[in-house]
Amino acid sequence: MKSLRWILTALREQVTQRLTPRRSPASDLRLRVTNLTRNTVLATHMEVANHASTRNKGLLGRDRLAPGEGLWIVPCESVHTSA
């Protein structure tokens, strides 16, 4: 079975390849994320921070994420969480 790290890397590459550089940082790309191995929904509204401005902002200015929301910072090699 492939590791979760490998799967996340493959997904990140697929998303990055599908995003065209012509998109403005204000574009609102949201994804539904599902764990296919366990058949569970991880996020119903995953926002992709794929530009320098959206990666720098990250979770700043948000009190919390609503249930089902997430922020995928692309590219990023570490895990970020909010308390």
LUMMIMI-63637 format. One record per atom (N, C-alpha, C): residue number from 1; residue in three letters; atom name; x, y, z. Coordinates in nm, 4 decimals, padded with zeros to 6 digits. Atoms other than C-alpha are relative to their C-alpha. Layout:
BEGIN
[NUM; "Ala"; "CA"; [X; Y; Z]]
...
//
This chain:
BEGIN
[1; "Met"; "N"; [00.0847; -00.1176; 00.0000]]
[1; "Met"; "CA"; [00.0000; 00.0000; 00.0000]]
[1; "Met"; "C"; [00.0893; 00.1240; 00.0000]]
[2; "Lys"; "N"; [-00.0774; -00.1223; 00.0091]]
[2; "Lys"; "CA"; [00.1293; 00.3439; -00.0848]]
[2; "Lys"; "C"; [-00.0206; 00.0843; 00.1252]]
[3; "Ser"; "N"; [00.0077; -00.0804; -00.1216]]
[3; "Ser"; "CA"; [00.2079; 00.5742; 00.2025]]
[3; "Ser"; "C"; [-00.0814; 00.1265; -00.0242]]
[4; "Leu"; "N"; [00.0776; -00.1235; 00.0080]]
[4; "Leu"; "CA"; [-00.0043; 00.8794; 00.2795]]
[4; "Leu"; "C"; [00.0857; 00.1135; -00.0546]]
[5; "Arg"; "N"; [-00.0905; -00.1053; 00.0486]]
[5; "Arg"; "CA"; [00.2998; 01.1027; 00.2148]]
[5; "Arg"; "C"; [00.0113; -00.0070; -00.1526]]
[6; "Trp"; "N"; [-00.0105; 00.0158; 00.1445]]
[6; "Trp"; "CA"; [00.3350; 00.9569; -00.1364]]
[6; "Trp"; "C"; [-00.1279; 00.0470; -00.0684]]
[7; "Ile"; "N"; [00.1284; -00.0380; 00.0580]]
[7; "Ile"; "CA"; [-00.0358; 01.0068; -00.2060]]
[7; "Ile"; "C"; [-00.0166; 00.1515; 00.0021]]
[8; "Leu"; "N"; [00.0102; -00.1463; -00.0083]]
[8; "Leu"; "CA"; [-00.0279; 01.3689; -00.0826]]
[8; "Leu"; "C"; [00.0927; 00.0668; -00.0997]]
[9; "Thr"; "N"; [-00.0936; -00.0561; 00.0981]]
[9; "Thr"; "CA"; [00.2788; 01.4372; -00.2981]]
[9; "Thr"; "C"; [-00.0572; -00.0115; -00.1402]]
[10; "Ala"; "N"; [00.0592; 00.0198; 00.1323]]
[10; "Ala"; "CA"; [00.1054; 01.2902; -00.6026]]
[10; "Ala"; "C"; [-00.1177; 00.0946; -00.0215]]
[11; "Leu"; "N"; [00.1136; -00.0913; 00.0121]]
[11; "Leu"; "CA"; [-00.2107; 01.4941; -00.5337]]
[11; "Leu"; "C"; [00.0475; 00.1432; -00.0187]]
[12; "Arg"; "N"; [-00.0533; -00.1360; 00.0119]]
[12; "Arg"; "CA"; [-00.0081; 01.8129; -00.4881]]
[12; "Arg"; "C"; [00.0506; 00.0244; -00.1414]]
[13; "Glu"; "N"; [-00.0512; -00.0144; 00.1359]]
[13; "Glu"; "CA"; [00.1639; 01.7542; -00.8227]]
[13; "Glu"; "C"; [-00.1137; 00.0120; -00.1009]]
[14; "Gln"; "N"; [00.1140; -00.0065; 00.0920]]
[14; "Gln"; "CA"; [-00.1689; 01.6932; -00.9979]]
[14; "Gln"; "C"; [-00.0693; 00.1348; 00.0077]]
[15; "Val"; "N"; [00.0667; -00.1293; -00.0154]]
[15; "Val"; "CA"; [-00.3264; 02.0081; -00.8543]]
[15; "Val"; "C"; [00.0871; 00.1104; -00.0581]]
[16; "Thr"; "N"; [-00.0910; -00.1029; 00.0502]]
[16; "Thr"; "CA"; [-00.0182; 02.2173; -00.9335]]
[16; "Thr"; "C"; [00.0030; -00.0010; -00.1515]]
[17; "Gln"; "N"; [-00.0026; 00.0095; 00.1449]]
[17; "Gln"; "CA"; [-00.0127; 02.0886; -01.2917]]
[17; "Gln"; "C"; [-00.1280; 00.0538; -00.0625]]
[18; "Arg"; "N"; [00.1282; -00.0440; 00.0558]]
[18; "Arg"; "CA"; [-00.3807; 02.1714; -01.3432]]
[18; "Arg"; "C"; [-00.0229; 00.1495; 00.0157]]
[19; "Leu"; "N"; [00.0161; -00.1433; -00.0219]]
[19; "Leu"; "CA"; [-00.3482; 02.5260; -01.2131]]
[19; "Leu"; "C"; [00.0859; 00.0745; -00.1004]]
[20; "Thr"; "N"; [-00.0768; -00.0760; 00.0972]]
[20; "Thr"; "CA"; [-00.2450; 02.7655; -01.4838]]
[20; "Thr"; "C"; [00.0580; 00.1238; 00.0659]]
[21; "Pro"; "N"; [-00.0591; -00.1188; -00.0598]]
[21; "Pro"; "CA"; [-00.0094; 03.0513; -01.3994]]
[21; "Pro"; "C"; [-00.0781; 00.1275; -00.0303]]
[22; "Arg"; "N"; [00.0788; -00.1187; 00.0327]]
[22; "Arg"; "CA"; [-00.2633; 03.2908; -01.5529]]
[22; "Arg"; "C"; [-00.1033; 00.0332; 00.1067]]
[23; "Arg"; "N"; [00.0988; -00.0265; -00.1049]]
[23; "Arg"; "CA"; [-00.4889; 03.2597; -01.2481]]
[23; "Arg"; "C"; [00.0494; 00.1121; 00.0903]]
[24; "Ser"; "N"; [-00.0368; -00.1074; -00.0913]]
[24; "Ser"; "CA"; [-00.4922; 03.5652; -01.0303]]
[24; "Ser"; "C"; [-00.0017; -00.0522; 00.1429]]
[25; "Pro"; "N"; [00.0013; 00.0449; -00.1386]]
[25; "Pro"; "CA"; [-00.4196; 03.5314; -00.6576]]
[25; "Pro"; "C"; [-00.1388; 00.0053; 00.0638]]
[26; "Ala"; "N"; [00.1345; -00.0124; -00.0557]]
[26; "Ala"; "CA"; [-00.7821; 03.6293; -00.5935]]
[26; "Ala"; "C"; [-00.0921; -00.1140; -00.0443]]
[27; "Ser"; "N"; [00.0859; 00.1085; 00.0455]]
[27; "Ser"; "CA"; [-00.9089; 03.3168; -00.7718]]
[27; "Ser"; "C"; [-00.0398; -00.0879; 00.1184]]
[28; "Asp"; "N"; [00.0541; 00.0774; -00.1110]]
[28; "Asp"; "CA"; [-01.1224; 03.0985; -00.5487]]
[28; "Asp"; "C"; [-00.0085; -00.1453; -00.0417]]
[29; "Leu"; "N"; [-00.0026; 00.1415; 00.0327]]
[29; "Leu"; "CA"; [-01.0187; 02.7387; -00.6072]]
[29; "Leu"; "C"; [-00.0273; -00.0777; 00.1266]]
[30; "Arg"; "N"; [00.0351; 00.0803; -00.1167]]
[30; "Arg"; "CA"; [-01.1893; 02.5042; -00.3629]]
[30; "Arg"; "C"; [-00.0214; -00.1440; -00.0439]]
[31; "Leu"; "N"; [00.0065; 00.1418; 00.0314]]
[31; "Leu"; "CA"; [-01.1744; 02.1262; -00.3528]]
[31; "Leu"; "C"; [-00.0737; -00.0767; 00.1089]]
[32; "Arg"; "N"; [00.0545; 00.0952; -00.0975]]
[32; "Arg"; "CA"; [-01.3553; 01.8396; -00.1822]]
[32; "Arg"; "C"; [00.1067; -00.1076; 00.0130]]
[33; "Val"; "N"; [-00.1092; 00.0943; -00.0230]]
[33; "Val"; "CA"; [-01.0992; 01.6063; -00.0233]]
[33; "Val"; "C"; [-00.0556; -00.1255; 00.0666]]
[34; "Thr"; "N"; [00.0494; 00.1277; -00.0498]]
[34; "Thr"; "CA"; [-01.1733; 01.2390; 00.0325]]
[34; "Thr"; "C"; [00.1163; -00.0965; 00.0193]]
[35; "Asn"; "N"; [-00.0942; 00.1086; -00.0234]]
[35; "Asn"; "CA"; [-00.9627; 00.9616; 00.1866]]
[35; "Asn"; "C"; [-00.0603; -00.1233; -00.0656]]
[36; "Leu"; "N"; [00.0564; 00.1115; 00.0753]]
[36; "Leu"; "CA"; [-01.0244; 00.6869; -00.0683]]
[36; "Leu"; "C"; [00.0213; -00.1329; 00.0703]]
[37; "Thr"; "N"; [-00.0273; 00.1239; -00.0714]]
[37; "Thr"; "CA"; [-00.8680; 00.4178; 00.1515]]
[37; "Thr"; "C"; [-00.1063; -00.0264; 00.1058]]
[38; "Arg"; "N"; [00.0986; 00.0152; -00.1075]]
[38; "Arg"; "CA"; [-01.1100; 00.4802; 00.4380]]
[38; "Arg"; "C"; [-00.1396; 00.0455; -00.0401]]
[39; "Asn"; "N"; [00.1283; -00.0468; 00.0514]]
[39; "Asn"; "CA"; [-01.3903; 00.6239; 00.2237]]
[39; "Asn"; "C"; [-00.0641; 00.1024; 00.0930]]
[40; "Thr"; "N"; [00.0495; -00.1074; -00.0862]]
[40; "Thr"; "CA"; [-01.4233; 00.9336; 00.4438]]
[40; "Thr"; "C"; [00.0331; 00.1352; -00.0624]]
[41; "Val"; "N"; [-00.0224; -00.1360; 00.0499]]
[41; "Val"; "CA"; [-01.4533; 01.3009; 00.3558]]
[41; "Val"; "C"; [00.0855; 00.0742; 00.1019]]
[42; "Leu"; "N"; [-00.0889; -00.0755; -00.0874]]
[42; "Leu"; "CA"; [-01.1652; 01.5030; 00.4999]]
[42; "Leu"; "C"; [-00.0361; 00.1480; 00.0028]]
[43; "Ala"; "N"; [00.0402; -00.1401; 00.0073]]
[43; "Ala"; "CA"; [-01.2855; 01.8436; 00.3827]]
[43; "Ala"; "C"; [-00.1014; 00.0160; -00.1117]]
[44; "Thr"; "N"; [00.0989; -00.0273; 00.1040]]
[44; "Thr"; "CA"; [-01.5900; 01.9647; 00.1929]]
[44; "Thr"; "C"; [00.0328; 00.1293; -00.0747]]
[45; "His"; "N"; [-00.0415; -00.1265; 00.0609]]
[45; "His"; "CA"; [-01.4366; 02.3068; 00.1185]]
[45; "His"; "C"; [00.1471; 00.0244; 00.0309]]
[46; "Met"; "N"; [-00.1439; -00.0168; -00.0176]]
[46; "Met"; "CA"; [-01.0575; 02.2902; 00.0852]]
[46; "Met"; "C"; [00.0455; 00.1145; -00.0897]]
[47; "Glu"; "N"; [-00.0523; -00.1139; 00.0752]]
[47; "Glu"; "CA"; [-00.9137; 02.6256; -00.0183]]
[47; "Glu"; "C"; [00.1463; -00.0273; -00.0320]]
[48; "Val"; "N"; [-00.1378; 00.0224; 00.0421]]
[48; "Val"; "CA"; [-00.5884; 02.6076; -00.2147]]
[48; "Val"; "C"; [00.0749; 00.1326; 00.0010]]
[49; "Ala"; "N"; [-00.0870; -00.1181; -00.0032]]
[49; "Ala"; "CA"; [-00.3207; 02.8640; -00.1297]]
[49; "Ala"; "C"; [00.1196; -00.0321; -00.0883]]
[50; "Asn"; "N"; [-00.1009; 00.0402; 00.0972]]
[50; "Asn"; "CA"; [-00.1096; 02.8277; -00.4425]]
[50; "Asn"; "C"; [00.0775; 00.1172; -00.0593]]
[51; "His"; "N"; [-00.0740; -00.1180; 00.0441]]
[51; "His"; "CA"; [00.0259; 03.1798; -00.4923]]
[51; "His"; "C"; [00.0708; 00.0599; 00.1204]]
[52; "Ala"; "N"; [-00.0790; -00.0582; -00.1097]]
[52; "Ala"; "CA"; [00.2814; 03.3721; -00.2887]]
[52; "Ala"; "C"; [-00.0879; 00.0791; 00.0965]]
[53; "Ser"; "N"; [00.0834; -00.0837; -00.0872]]
[53; "Ser"; "CA"; [00.0183; 03.6133; -00.1575]]
[53; "Ser"; "C"; [-00.0938; -00.0842; 00.0879]]
[54; "Thr"; "N"; [00.0916; 00.0828; -00.0797]]
[54; "Thr"; "CA"; [-00.2255; 03.3417; -00.0455]]
[54; "Thr"; "C"; [00.0762; -00.0905; 00.0963]]
[55; "Arg"; "N"; [-00.0825; 00.0797; -00.0930]]
[55; "Arg"; "CA"; [00.0539; 03.1268; 00.1047]]
[55; "Arg"; "C"; [00.0475; 00.0865; 00.1160]]
[56; "Asn"; "N"; [-00.0461; -00.0896; -00.1069]]
[56; "Asn"; "CA"; [00.1885; 03.4264; 00.2990]]
[56; "Asn"; "C"; [-00.1125; 00.0330; 00.0974]]
[57; "Lys"; "N"; [00.1129; -00.0318; -00.0871]]
[57; "Lys"; "CA"; [-00.1574; 03.5109; 00.4318]]
[57; "Lys"; "C"; [-00.0390; -00.1213; 00.0839]]
[58; "Gly"; "N"; [00.0322; 00.1231; -00.0723]]
[58; "Gly"; "CA"; [-00.2317; 03.1495; 00.5265]]
[58; "Gly"; "C"; [-00.1314; 00.0114; 00.0744]]
[59; "Leu"; "N"; [00.1201; -00.0062; -00.0840]]
[59; "Leu"; "CA"; [-00.4802; 03.1436; 00.8160]]
[59; "Leu"; "C"; [-00.0122; 00.1330; 00.0728]]
[60; "Leu"; "N"; [00.0072; -00.1300; -00.0669]]
[60; "Leu"; "CA"; [-00.4119; 03.5030; 00.9253]]
[60; "Leu"; "C"; [-00.1343; 00.0677; -00.0281]]
[61; "Gly"; "N"; [00.1260; -00.0717; 00.0154]]
[61; "Gly"; "CA"; [-00.7278; 03.7053; 00.9816]]
[61; "Gly"; "C"; [-00.1230; -00.0880; 00.0160]]
[62; "Arg"; "N"; [00.1134; 00.0911; -00.0213]]
[62; "Arg"; "CA"; [-00.9446; 03.4007; 01.0523]]
[62; "Arg"; "C"; [-00.0030; -00.0398; 00.1467]]
[63; "Asp"; "N"; [00.0143; 00.0462; -00.1377]]
[63; "Asp"; "CA"; [-01.0775; 03.3202; 01.3948]]
[63; "Asp"; "C"; [00.0076; -00.1521; 00.0063]]
[64; "Arg"; "N"; [00.0035; 00.1464; 00.0034]]
[64; "Arg"; "CA"; [-01.1312; 02.9575; 01.2989]]
[64; "Arg"; "C"; [-00.0430; -00.0439; -00.1395]]
[65; "Leu"; "N"; [00.0537; 00.0609; 00.1214]]
[65; "Leu"; "CA"; [-01.2117; 02.7261; 01.0136]]
[65; "Leu"; "C"; [-00.1304; -00.0691; 00.0377]]
[66; "Ala"; "N"; [00.1282; 00.0664; -00.0237]]
[66; "Ala"; "CA"; [-01.5690; 02.6048; 00.9925]]
[66; "Ala"; "C"; [00.0169; -00.1508; -00.0194]]
[67; "Pro"; "N"; [-00.0072; 00.1449; 00.0222]]
[67; "Pro"; "CA"; [-01.6329; 02.2305; 01.0094]]
[67; "Pro"; "C"; [-00.0025; -00.0312; -00.1500]]
[68; "Gly"; "N"; [-00.0076; 00.0372; 00.1411]]
[68; "Gly"; "CA"; [-01.5352; 02.0769; 00.6764]]
[68; "Gly"; "C"; [00.0911; 00.0881; -00.0830]]
[69; "Glu"; "N"; [-00.0897; -00.0886; 00.0734]]
[69; "Glu"; "CA"; [-01.3052; 02.3650; 00.5759]]
[69; "Glu"; "C"; [00.1450; -00.0360; 00.0253]]
[70; "Gly"; "N"; [-00.1431; 00.0211; -00.0148]]
[70; "Gly"; "CA"; [-00.9320; 02.3427; 00.5208]]
[70; "Gly"; "C"; [00.0748; 00.0949; -00.0913]]
[71; "Leu"; "N"; [-00.0862; -00.0828; 00.0837]]
[71; "Leu"; "CA"; [-00.6409; 02.5314; 00.3678]]
[71; "Leu"; "C"; [00.1180; -00.0857; -00.0406]]
[72; "Trp"; "N"; [-00.1107; 00.0785; 00.0530]]
[72; "Trp"; "CA"; [-00.3967; 02.3451; 00.1442]]
[72; "Trp"; "C"; [00.1026; 00.0975; -00.0532]]
[73; "Ile"; "N"; [-00.1068; -00.0915; 00.0391]]
[73; "Ile"; "CA"; [-00.0718; 02.5391; 00.1155]]
[73; "Ile"; "C"; [00.0908; -00.0759; -00.0958]]
[74; "Val"; "N"; [-00.0754; 00.0664; 00.1057]]
[74; "Val"; "CA"; [00.0986; 02.4428; -00.2124]]
[74; "Val"; "C"; [00.1032; 00.0961; -00.0557]]
[75; "Pro"; "N"; [-00.0660; 00.1169; -00.0574]]
[75; "Pro"; "CA"; [00.3946; 02.3929; -00.2194]]
[75; "Pro"; "C"; [00.0324; 00.0243; 00.1472]]
[76; "Cys"; "N"; [-00.0346; -00.0079; -00.1419]]
[76; "Cys"; "CA"; [00.4655; 02.3191; 00.1456]]
[76; "Cys"; "C"; [00.0401; -00.1397; 00.0451]]
[77; "Glu"; "N"; [-00.0515; 00.1301; -00.0418]]
[77; "Glu"; "CA"; [00.6680; 02.0379; 00.3026]]
[77; "Glu"; "C"; [-00.0343; -00.0358; 00.1451]]
[78; "Ser"; "N"; [00.0292; 00.0285; -00.1400]]
[78; "Ser"; "CA"; [00.5309; 02.0591; 00.6583]]
[78; "Ser"; "C"; [-00.1497; 00.0097; 00.0265]]
[79; "Val"; "N"; [00.1414; -00.0015; -00.0388]]
[79; "Val"; "CA"; [00.1989; 02.0256; 00.8399]]
[79; "Val"; "C"; [-00.0259; 00.1242; 00.0839]]
[80; "His"; "N"; [00.0404; -00.1183; -00.0759]]
[80; "His"; "CA"; [00.0248; 02.3394; 00.9697]]
[80; "His"; "C"; [-00.1368; -00.0276; 00.0604]]
[81; "Thr"; "N"; [00.1296; 00.0177; -00.0633]]
[81; "Thr"; "CA"; [-00.2610; 02.3323; 01.2176]]
[81; "Thr"; "C"; [-00.0387; 00.1279; 00.0712]]
[82; "Ser"; "N"; [00.0463; -00.1147; -00.0788]]
[82; "Ser"; "CA"; [-00.4741; 02.5881; 01.3942]]
[82; "Ser"; "C"; [-00.0585; -00.0529; 00.1310]]
[83; "Ala"; "N"; [00.0489; 00.0434; -00.1304]]
[83; "Ala"; "CA"; [-00.5706; 02.5719; 01.7588]]
[83; "Ala"; "C"; [-00.1421; 00.0465; 00.0223]]
//
